[in-house]
Amino acid sequence: DIVMTQTPLSSPVTLGQPASISCRSSQSLVHSDGNTYLSWLQQRPGQPPRLLIYKISNRFSGVPDRFSGSGAGTDFTLKISGVEAEDVGVYYCMQATQFPLTFGQGTKLEIK
Amino acid sequence: EVQLVESGGGLVQPGGSLRLSCAASGFTFSSYSMNWVRQAPGKGLEWVSYISGSGSAIYYADSVKGRFTISRDNAQNSLYLQMSSLRDEDTAVYYCARWHTPMVRNLGYWGQGTLVTVSS
């Protein structure tokens, strides 16, 4: 199974300041079709997860452009250019390159 | 608008069985692969099972293999998860989630979830 490791696990951020979350996979996420199926999801308190970013850097419909994704191979990053109050929650990276699908442990974003 | 509505959760004793359903609307159900993902109280996300649009390809997490069965009824736009030999550690909110597009592998759309509690 592919292990997904996120850092940090907790991130206190001042409103308006940037935030960054890293995700490392235990093996390459490049699929045989040439795509890299690395996603980022947001889970606000009491809500189901919501897709933010797919295939490393593509924003899902309706996702604000302050969210961006980057990386390649086994190392990936989610950046928020200026944190807003509504961004509080837990962020997960997820790989769908290979079954079983696997998630990172989650990073809790909170406001300082 | 894509909608996924889970139902069937509840309290069940260890060793018991339960069948979860997910009613889909707003898209051509048979064209999309579907998944079940669960989240134990206060914990992270755990993928449970996958089924392709036609039902011909099915995968399970090792933790549920041999105990859970995923299925779908494309005529009824419904996804199911038959759970048997339930254990305490199966207690979780169970979400159904749709593949982003038929060709893009990620969990693009999620339901609100249904809570399964396994306890005596």
Interface residues (C-beta under 8 A of the other chain):
Chain A: H31 N35 Y37 S39 L41 Q43 P48 P49 R50 L51 Y54 K55 F60 V90 Y92 M94 A96 T97 F99 P100 L101 T102 F103 G104 Q105 G106
Chain B: N35 V37 G44 L45 E46 W47 Y50 Y59 A61 D62 Y95 H100 V104 R105 N106 L107 G108 Y109 W110 G111 Q112 G113
